[in-house]
Amino acid sequence: MQRWMPRRIPDPRRTQTWQAFLDNHREMLAAMDFLVVPTWNFGLIYVLVILHHGRRMVLHLNATRNPTAEWVRQQLREAFPFDEIPRYLIFDRDTIFGSLKAFIQSLGIIPKQTSFRSPWQNGACERFIGTLRRELFDHVIVLDEQHLMRLLKGYLGYYHKDRTHLALGKESPIPGRASPTPKGPTNVVALPRCGGLHHRYPHNSAKRPSNASASPCRSQ
């Protein structure tokens, strides 16, 4: 019977766009993707990033020279304890990710695979990977996996606690770091992060010069 029924074009006002899906489920979304990092001797290390959409928190991050489905399966176990499972997990059309759909469903997570050649559908994870490249790997030469994990650990501390995000109202993923500007004269202090590659700039009350005289007392 369906072949005799007229085909109607869906009303775009009644269909949910991908952007609307991301906005409506932000707090229930996680995403994962691979980042490839070259080493000093032209070797390749694969970094798996698992990111939460709500606060842009990096839930899990690990590196290997030989990524396999079993290795990614173990990373997912470590990233999602039983009481912290997201509703949806977004990933691209990598062969390894595609083979894990049944396992992801067994964790109680709904897999959401992006469309062919549509990296923008995993935009939050893609932006974080681009940030890693620009703010870290464009400035250092990675020696080996241990060196890479040490660099990533230092950067994640800066990313979570100090780096602001426009999507979070210029807050960091871990909120509550902003302190009110002290009253009166202040100095901006540069606190090094990532070995001096980045900095945090808080305000400190300016100290009075040591030779400054006290306010005169009123004569009796």
N, C-alpha and C positions, 0 to 999 in steps of 0.2 A: 504493500500500500504506500510505503514512503516514497517510492519512485514516482507516483502520480501526484503527490502533494507538492505544492509550489514551494520553492526554496526562497526563504526570506533572509535578507541581509541583517545580521545582528545589529541591534541598536547600540552604538558605542556608549550611550549614556547609561545603559543597563549592564554593560560588561565591565569587569574590573581590569584595569590596566596593570602591567607589571609594576609600575611606580606606585600605584595605589596599594597593591599587595604589600610592597616593601614598607610603605608608610603605615599601613593598618596593622602589620604584624612585627613591627620593629623590635619589640621586647621579646618576641618568641623566635627570632631568627638568629641563626649562626651561619657562617660561610667558611669554606676552606679552599685553598689553592696552593700551588707549588711556586716557589721562587728558585731560580737557578743562579748559583753564585760561582764564578770562576775563581780558581786559586792562582798562586804565584807561578806554578808550573803548568798552567792551562788545564788543570783538572776541573771537574764539575762536582759541586755539592748541591743537593736538592734540599730545600728548606720547606717544610710543610707548615702553613699558617692556618690556624683555626681562630676565627674572629667572631665576637658577638656584636650584632648590629646596634643594640640599644645604646650602650655606652662606648662603642668602638674598642672594647677591651679585647686584648689578645688572650684567648682562653688557653691555648696550647701552641707550642712552637718547638720543633725539633728538626734535626738535620741528618742526612745520610747520603752516602755516595751511590747507593743501590736501592732506590725506592721500589717496593713491591706492595702488592695488595695486602699481604700479611702484616707488613710493617705499618702501613696506614691503618689497618684494623686495630693494631695495638695502640696507636696514637689516639684513635677515637675513644678507645676504652679509658685512656688516661685523661682525655679532655672532658669527658662527660660522665661524672659520677652519677649514681642512680638518682640523687636528689637535685641534680642540676642539668637536666636534659632539656634542650630546646625543642620547640614544636616542629620547626623546619630546619633543614640543613641545605644550603645552596652550594653547588659545585659545578664546574664546567664539564666538558665532554671528554676529559682525559680517560683513557682506557682503564686505568686503575680505579678511578672513582666510579665509573660505570659498573665495574664488577662487584662493587660493594653495596649496591642498592638493597639487596636482601638483608645484609648484615645491619645496615643503618636502620631499616624498618624493625629489625629484631630488638634494637635499642629503644624502640618507642618513638622514633623520629621519622618524620615524613621527608623523604629525599626530594629535592627540587633541582633538577638538572637544567642548566641554561640552554638556550637555543643555539643552533649551529652558528659559529662566528658572531656571537653576541656577548663579548666580555663585559659590556656595560650592565648586563643583568646581574653580574657579581661585582658591582661597582665598589662597594665598601672594602672588600678584600683586595681588589685591584688597586684602589687608591693607597691602601696601607703598604702594599708591595712597592708601588711607585715611590712612596715616602721613604721606605727603607733604602731604595736604590739611591735616591737623591741625597738623603741626609746621612747615610752611613757608608754604603759600599762604593760611592763615587769618590770617597776620600781615604779609603784604606785598601790595603792589599791583603787578602785572606791567605793564611799559610796552610791551615789544615782544619779539620772539624773542631778540634778543641779550641783553636783560636777563634773560629767563627762563632761557636756557642758563647764564648766569653764576650765577644763584641755584641752579640744579640742580647745577652742578659743585661749588659750595661745600657744598651739603647732602650730596652723595654722599661727599665726603671725611669728613664727620662720621659719616654712616651706616655706612660701611665700617670705619672705624678706631676710633670712639669709642662709638657707640650699641650697647648690649647687647641681646640677644634671649633671651627665655625658652626658645625652641625650640633655642637653641645653648648651653644651660647658662649663661646670663648672660655669654656671650662676644660679641664683635663679629664680623661676617662675616670680617674679616681677623684671625686669631687672633694671640696673642702680645703684645697690648698691655698686659695686666694686669701690674703690677709689685708685688712684695711690699711690704707696709707696713714702713717703716723701724722699727728698734727705738728705744725711748726716745720722748721727746716729739716729736710731729709736728704739722704744720700742713696743712690742706686748702687747696690752691691752685685757684682757678677760672681755667681757660684758655678764653678765648672761642672759639666756633665759629660759623660762619654769620653773621659780623658781630655777634656778641654775642647772637644769638637763642637759641643753645644753648651749653653749656659742658661741658668735661671737668674732672673733679675728682680729680687725683692727690694723693697724700700726699708731703710734703716734710719732711725732718728739721727740727725747730724749732731756730733759732739761739739760742745762749746769750746772755743780756744782756751788753752790752759791759762793764758794771761788775761782773760776776760775778768773784769772787776765785778763784784756783786753790786746789786742795786743799792744806792745810797740810802741810809736810814734817815728818818726824819729827825730833826733836832728836837730836843725836849724843851 
